[in-house]
Amino acid sequence: MTEISRREFLQQSAAAAGSVALLGGSALAADNAPAKPVSPNEVIRIATIGCGGMGNAHLGALTNLKNSGYPVEIVAVSDVYQVRLDAATARTGAKPYSDYRKILERKDIDAVSVAAPDHWHSRITIEAADAGKDVYCEKPMTHWRDLKEAQDVVAAIARNKRVMQVGTQFVSSSLWEETGSRIKSGAIGKVIHAQGSDMRNGPIGVYDPKSNDGQADPTKNLDWKMWLGPAKKRDWDPGRFFAFRSFWDYSGGCGTDFLPHIMTPLVRTMGLGFPKRVSGTGGQYQLKDGREVPDIFTITMEYADGPSVLLIASLANDSSLPWVIRGHTGTITMDLGKSVIAPQKAVTGEAPGEEIVAKRGWSLEEHFRDFLDCVKVRRKPRSNEMLGYQVMTALHMGIHSYQTGRSMAFDQATGRARFV
Ligand SMILES: NC(=O)c1ccc[n+]([C@@H]2O[C@H](COP(=O)([O-])OP(=O)(O)OC[C@H]3O[C@@H](n4cnc5c(N)ncnc54)[C@H](O)[C@@H]3O)[C@@H](O)[C@H]2O)c1
């Protein structure tokens, strides 16, 4: 990292260091300028914290990037479960740590990738930023319960002039930029509505709350107290360890597990910023197996002067609601490879439609590459902490609304959500 690039980044970040609550979608618009070329000589030294399912995907993506010539090195790995720590060490040759704080003490590490469960995200991110590390943190950016976690993450990244990427890898497709620029140029007129979903039915994403690998044992190979960390103290429960997404203390269920992937591209493409009012509904209709979270979750969000947005996540039916953005003069239907813009005949007559095919597809490697490029040139990545804060604001309000049966309103000036 040259002194010049650090100074430039300081200037770029000056705006972000202001009032967190006042920053909205427009602050993001300037963040997506093209990257400067990456110097091939600077090797970014990175550590992965949390080496379970997604942590291993991080290790795979980083290894693929390194093998393709990208200057990155996995130098440390951390997990509180010895079996997984041993496997990550064997896979990478990196130095193992059962306590991630020892990694943060190392001055020779530039960045961390965080794939511990959600209840750890804000704490590790803030400590890492305060220790001078750039952070790639898995979605959801923070735990759903307290919005202050998201605000504290934004503040920590700003005060330390760090780079942060949230692990919503779908945004790495260029389709969102290409579609967003057509919306900005008026291709569908005034945008009034958007929708999306992640619907599943089967083993992937369901997370049986009685899961157990038969090996994990806090008296031998697992630091259960450390795993609980900032969450409520409890006796060892393998179901909570292996299926944390089924319990409110560690996850918001399918709402916060699936919807950051669906919502982040929409918020980015339309420049939505913060929601004005949010409602969450749903229920536990099929999976009455000891889990606390719903098997279907629906969230509706209203943004000032539009649009309204509807998202659904499910564990018990996989018929999806595609990504659609509805404007007064046209409708855009998207999958991850292409957008189709269909005119509203009632307004435009027989105007021709349009198809946008993504120039760049999405992948975890591409999402990491964006992060690492930004680490080098001190630029905000595609799924940065401000976007994460906006998404977490909606999900925080949606889960509280689901639990209480009341809608919530957000005041951007104070950063407060309240029941209405
Ligand atoms: N982007 C994606 O597509 C995607 C996919 C899966 C999971 N995720 C996210 O990744 C995170 C982890 O999910 P998972 O399925 O890999 O869970 P997992 O349980 O398989 O892995 C989490 C690992 O973190 C370890 N851990 C917990 N606390 C720790 C600490 N303080 N220090 C070090 N290690 C710690 C656990 O022992 C465990 O091995 C979640 O937040 C999840 O939402 C993202």
The ligand as a MOL file (V3000), in Angstrom:
LIG
                    3D

  0  0  0     0  0            999 V3000
M  V30 BEGIN CTAB
M  V30 COUNTS 44 48 0 0 0
M  V30 BEGIN ATOM
M  V30 1 N -22.4590 -15.8690 1.4380 0
M  V30 2 C -23.0230 -17.0490 1.4570 0
M  V30 3 O -23.5120 -17.5590 0.4250 0
M  V30 4 C -23.0730 -17.8180 2.7460 0
M  V30 5 C -23.3300 -19.1940 2.7290 0
M  V30 6 C -23.2980 -19.8690 3.9540 0
M  V30 7 C -23.0780 -19.1850 5.1370 0
M  V30 8 N -22.8750 -17.8370 5.1060 0 CHG=1
M  V30 9 C -22.6670 -17.1020 6.3600 0
M  V30 10 O -21.4580 -17.5510 6.9480 0
M  V30 11 C -21.5530 -17.5640 8.3660 0
M  V30 12 C -21.1660 -18.9500 8.8720 0
M  V30 13 O -22.0810 -19.8840 8.3410 0
M  V30 14 P -21.6580 -21.4200 8.1940 0
M  V30 15 O -22.7450 -22.1310 7.4980 0
M  V30 16 O -20.3020 -21.4850 7.6090 0 CHG=-1
M  V30 17 O -21.6020 -21.8530 9.7270 0
M  V30 18 P -20.7300 -23.0180 10.3660 0
M  V30 19 O -21.3400 -23.3050 11.6820 0
M  V30 20 O -20.5690 -24.1250 9.3860 0
M  V30 21 O -19.2930 -22.3440 10.5530 0
M  V30 22 C -19.0690 -21.3190 11.4740 0
M  V30 23 C -17.7360 -21.6170 12.1410 0
M  V30 24 O -17.3730 -20.4970 12.9520 0
M  V30 25 C -16.7350 -21.0030 14.1000 0
M  V30 26 N -16.7260 -19.9650 15.1190 0
M  V30 27 C -17.7290 -19.5440 15.9270 0
M  V30 28 N -17.3280 -18.5560 16.7170 0
M  V30 29 C -16.0100 -18.3420 16.4260 0
M  V30 30 C -15.0210 -17.4520 16.9110 0
M  V30 31 N -15.2900 -16.5570 17.8680 0
M  V30 32 N -13.7750 -17.5160 16.3840 0
M  V30 33 C -13.4670 -18.4110 15.4320 0
M  V30 34 N -14.3690 -19.2900 14.9250 0
M  V30 35 C -15.6200 -19.2410 15.4040 0
M  V30 36 C -17.5370 -22.2330 14.4650 0
M  V30 37 O -16.8460 -23.0950 15.3140 0
M  V30 38 C -17.8050 -22.8190 13.0840 0
M  V30 39 O -16.8270 -23.7660 12.7010 0
M  V30 40 C -22.9990 -17.1800 8.6990 0
M  V30 41 O -23.0560 -15.8490 9.1150 0
M  V30 42 C -23.7390 -17.3730 7.4010 0
M  V30 43 O -24.8320 -16.4720 7.2370 0
M  V30 44 C -22.8550 -17.1540 3.9470 0
M  V30 END ATOM
M  V30 BEGIN BOND
M  V30 1 1 1 2
M  V30 2 2 2 3
M  V30 3 1 2 4
M  V30 4 1 4 5
M  V30 5 2 4 44
M  V30 6 2 5 6
M  V30 7 1 6 7
M  V30 8 2 7 8
M  V30 9 1 8 9
M  V30 10 1 8 44
M  V30 11 1 9 10
M  V30 12 1 9 42
M  V30 13 1 10 11
M  V30 14 1 11 12
M  V30 15 1 11 40
M  V30 16 1 12 13
M  V30 17 1 13 14
M  V30 18 2 14 15
M  V30 19 1 14 16
M  V30 20 1 14 17
M  V30 21 1 17 18
M  V30 22 2 18 19
M  V30 23 1 18 20
M  V30 24 1 18 21
M  V30 25 1 21 22
M  V30 26 1 22 23
M  V30 27 1 23 24
M  V30 28 1 23 38
M  V30 29 1 24 25
M  V30 30 1 25 26
M  V30 31 1 25 36
M  V30 32 1 26 27
M  V30 33 1 26 35
M  V30 34 2 27 28
M  V30 35 1 28 29
M  V30 36 1 29 30
M  V30 37 2 29 35
M  V30 38 1 30 31
M  V30 39 2 30 32
M  V30 40 1 32 33
M  V30 41 2 33 34
M  V30 42 1 34 35
M  V30 43 1 36 37
M  V30 44 1 36 38
M  V30 45 1 38 39
M  V30 46 1 40 41
M  V30 47 1 40 42
M  V30 48 1 42 43
M  V30 END BOND
M  V30 END CTAB
M  END
